[in-house]
Amino acid sequence: MVTEIFFKEFHTPNNGIFLRIKDSLIKTRSKFQEIWVVETEGFGKMLLLDGKVMLTEEDEHIYHEMITHPGLSLLPEGMRVLVIGGGDGGTVREVLKHNPASVTLVEIDELVIEVSKKFFPSLAGSFNDPRVKIIIGDGVKFVKEAKDSGFDAIVIDSTDPEGPALALFSMEFYRAAKKILTQNSFIVTQSESPFYNKQFIVELLKNLKSEFRYVKNYIASVPTYPAIWSFTYASDSLELDVPPKRKISPTKYYHPNMGLDTTKEIVDEVFGCS
């Protein structure tokens, strides 16, 4: 008799996702979290942190393209980009498609990078690019102490807003981040699911509106994430709804003419329109 193994992640006490596991490739613990890589049926290798899905080979491109391309397409080539988190390398891989002058990655957990290099080379191979500088440390601390005010974009590729990652969603952090941006620049962050985390997103948008001229929440469908997933963009100078300056290639999900929308409930509550 063959025993089948399934991974389950509950999004609420009553529902979630499950995936059939073919093999467990590594399960280890850093000083910050449990890191687990498994081989799944249908979604390829999957990275989990503390039991939560971070990415799968089959659908990671959706998240990584959508957190990077909408904003970076508004900038000319040669930009300087700061990535907070993103130790798997997927966000850096997509940033490099914009021909930046430099990419600085600040990742708190060095073991995530090492595991990703071994098991996800199509993502973490981006770290071999000479324009990429990796700093192992706390992203919040880095931003607060940064002397450089020359970043054209800050991409916050964090885990869920809990524990140490919660500070990455605070107004104190966003104010500090704003100080190290250039004049024509933006911040973008992953911002959870509008279906399950509506009130969190509403408060995030309201807070960002108090600091930035242009604020927009937009969504994408990532099959292994809870319901639909959202990203939040903020800038004082660049409106996200204008046509992009450049076309990016190759992409699998993002295209420059796609609509960048959020749910009507969030639009009504934050922006006061129907």
DAGI-V577622 format. One record per pair of residues at least 12 apart in sequence whose C-alpha atoms are under 6 Angstrom apart, sorted by the first residue. I is the first residue (numbers start at 1). J is the second residue. Records with the same first field share a line. If there is no record, write none. Layout:
BEGIN
I = J ; J
END
This chain:
BEGIN
5 = 20 ; 21
6 = 19 ; 20 ; 21
7 = 19
20 = 40 ; 41
21 = 39 ; 40
22 = 39 ; 40
23 = 38 ; 39
24 = 38
25 = 37 ; 38
33 = 50
34 = 49 ; 50
35 = 48 ; 49
36 = 48
43 = 56 ; 58
44 = 57
45 = 57
62 = 253
64 = 90 ; 91
73 = 244 ; 245 ; 246
74 = 244 ; 245
77 = 99 ; 100
78 = 100 ; 101
79 = 100 ; 101 ; 152
80 = 100 ; 101 ; 102 ; 151 ; 152
81 = 103 ; 151 ; 152 ; 153 ; 154
82 = 103 ; 104 ; 154
83 = 105 ; 154 ; 155 ; 156
84 = 106 ; 139 ; 156 ; 157
85 = 106 ; 107 ; 157 ; 158
86 = 157
87 = 107 ; 112 ; 113
88 = 113 ; 116 ; 124
89 = 123 ; 124
90 = 123
93 = 126
102 = 131
103 = 132
104 = 132 ; 133
105 = 134
106 = 135 ; 136 ; 139
107 = 136 ; 137
108 = 136 ; 137 ; 138
143 = 177
144 = 176
149 = 180 ; 181
150 = 181 ; 182
151 = 181 ; 182
152 = 181 ; 182 ; 185
153 = 185 ; 186 ; 187
154 = 187
155 = 188 ; 189
156 = 189
184 = 237
186 = 234 ; 235
187 = 233 ; 234
188 = 232 ; 233
189 = 231 ; 232
190 = 231
191 = 230 ; 231
192 = 229 ; 230
193 = 228 ; 229 ; 230
212 = 235 ; 236
213 = 236
214 = 234 ; 235 ; 236 ; 239
215 = 233 ; 234
216 = 232 ; 233
217 = 231 ; 232 ; 262
218 = 230 ; 231 ; 260 ; 261 ; 262
219 = 262
END
